[in-house]
Amino acid sequence: MTDIVLTTFDWVPDMPRGFVRDLRIRWALEEAGLPYRVESTPFQDRGANHFAHQPFGQVPWLTHGDQSLFESGAILLHLGERSPALLPVDPATRATAIEWLFAALNSVEMAALPWGLLHFMDKTGADNSAWPFFDGFLKARIGHMDTVLADRIWLAGPFSIADIVMADVLRLVDRFDGLAACPAARAYLARATARPAFAKDHADQIAHFAAADAHGAPT
């Protein structure tokens, strides 16, 4: 039995399916060819064991032997240390990949997440005085990324964990047509999501939550 265990929710509502962040970890594990299994934790009743592994009551977390890790970026770095398919061996290229991993999490996702949440809540109209700020903030960050991606296939040269996170962040933006004016970012996202590992892990996540529906999970 493998000692890498990825834990995600047993069920989530329809809206976030395909975007729950265990997808990032599934994707990395598939790219690296590392054996693992998936376990579930209740979505509705988040108990003490959940908070012991993830102090904010979120998912995913990863257990690897005796070690337990939360936060997708930390988990990806942990896995990257174990596979050159995720983090390059060359020190300079490796540093570039880590740099862009943090840029995806800190510079791009911090703009994309509130923008996406306002879309989910249908709060993007003229009656929301905060919307122009968040929309402008996101467009500026995505515009900078479009410039960067205009002459790159992947962020650090070879595909890496930086691309897993950046592509996942851009998927949320693209869900609400936020990449319409960014052809390089759209092309980059298309390349990333065409990878077989992404196709498998996305399908696996959808199937995981659909199985809970079939067993009478709350709706």
Secondary structure, 3 states (H helix, E strand, C coil): CCCEEEEEECCCCCCCCCCCCHHHHHHHHHHHCCCCEEEEECCCCCCHHHHHHCCCCCCCEEEECCEEEECHHHHHHHHHCCCCCCCCCCHHHHHHHHHHHHHHHHHHHHHHHHHHHHHHCCCCCCCCCCHHHHHHHHHHHHHHHHHHHCCCCCCCCCCCHHHHHHHHHHHHHHHCCCCCCCHHHHHHHHHHHCCHHHHHHHHHHHHHHHHHHHCCCCC
